[in-house]
Amino acid sequence: MPSALPLAVAAAGSFALTGELEVTGTLSPDVTGTYDETGVYNGEAYYKLTGEGWYIWWDGANWFISEGTGFKLNEHWRSTDPGVTGDYEPLEFATGTATVGDPATVGIPSYYYAQEQAAA
């Protein structure tokens, strides 16, 4: 029987069940932090960095972190993965690989997470 972990940890999939995403990495500009689900754009949820003007959004083919939905002119990051979580490559003048994850799983050792996934 699985332990009493938050649903976001015990459920399988690459999506966030909490309505939040966490961006980590050594990034310039610094876009790390917690992103709250804000609405829907191109048929997918989009997220806004708490207190800042950065967004995670879907353009119909790729996921982006940028200064606005539909905005890719300045520093931004892109993921070609169909799921919102994972690594995003820097484009334009951005630096560092941005890693997007569900805040409920950030910092959980991978062997523990894998055991909980198998038990679910």
C-alpha positions, 0 to 999 in steps of 0.5 A: 500500500502506498504511503500517504504522499501528496497526490502530485507525488503518487500520480504518474505523468509529466503534468503538475496536479497542484496548479504550480510548477517549480523552475530551477537552475543557474539561469540568466536572467533568473527565472527560477521560482514557483509558477502558478497556473494562470489560465489556458493558452493554445489549449494548455494551462499556462503558468506565471512566475509569482510576483514576476513577469515570466510565463511557461506556455505552449505554442502548439508545438513546444513549451516556452519560458518567456516574458509573456505568452506568445512572446519569444523575441528576447531571452527565453527557453524552449522544451521540445518535449510534449510534457510541460516538465523537464529541461528547457534549452536557452535561446537568444541571450538566455543562459543555463538549462531551466528545469521545470518540475512539480514542486511536490517532487522537487528535491525528492530523491529519484529512488524514493520517487520511483518506489512510490510510482511503482507502488501507486 
